Amino acid sequence: MPLGFVTGATGFVGRHLIDVLKEDGWDIIAGVRDIAHAEKLLGNDVKFALMRLRDPSTIASAIPNDVDCVFHVAADTSTWSKEAEQQYLANVDGTSALLQVVLDKQVKRMVHVSSIVAYGEHKETITDDTPRLGATSWVGYIHTKSYAERKVKEAVDRGLDAVIVNPTDIVGRYDNQNWIRMIKMIEDGTLPAVPPGNGNFANGRAVAEGILAAYKKGKTGQNYILGGPYSSFHEFLSMAAEKLGKPAPPKPKSALMLKTAASILGLVSKVTGRRPQITPEEAYFACQSYTVNYDKAIKELGYRDVPLSQSMDEAIAYMREQQS
């Protein structure tokens, strides 16, 4: 059986990937920060190794020899500038250290899970070959994911067999802190406002299948966008409200109003030291507007395009499981 090493195994995408790898017959080692917590989530048929991206010394000891693929899913997704330093340590320095270990131990292949944000802002539809402008962004998550992707490309130039996938917004089972937060607010009637942006909503399970397909079929050094149906955030939340039997959400707030409020709260936060209710980075993402073309992943990887309604049903069903 092939041996896979997975970072970020206890996260949203990581848990789906563990399911997919198990079903495909892999032996799995998960690099985690808390083994007891990971065992509860992933079961005892996964091996665990203590590893922290912010502590490069733990990476070499966690990854054994003879690994068929390192699936690098872990990332610091913080959207608050106060946490920028630790985010850089994890996303850029941690990825760089991981790449060196992968090269040193002659791991057969690596799949790096980047993000659509690495492409930066574009008015036209984003494709796999669109220039990546994320490095110029003021948002920490965006530029650190972009820098990390550059590190992978540099390692490919040094002989690493690596493939990069760029998921868009993701919805589905195992979501504990992403879009499910807004779905819960719809259910509780506590949603403060509807953001004015839009997204392309991929299915969590389909993204994990795409990651494994990238290992099997992806071309070295290539990017594959793992996307999903386009929807405005208002349409997304309206669908959630309908499925939950709740009133339709109000019209979206203007981008200017949302960004202004976040800027004011950000200034107050610098005085208090406390995280603001909405950060400027969160306002940025709430106002994002982009479209993607992911035909390449469909054609070359057999990537599965899942209706948003199905992904929403999976997210809500998981939410109900957690509430019971």
Order of alpha helices (4+ residues) and beta strands (2+ residues): beta-alpha-beta-alpha-beta-alpha-beta-alpha-alpha-beta-alpha-beta-beta-alpha-beta-alpha-beta-beta-alpha-alpha-alpha-alpha-alpha
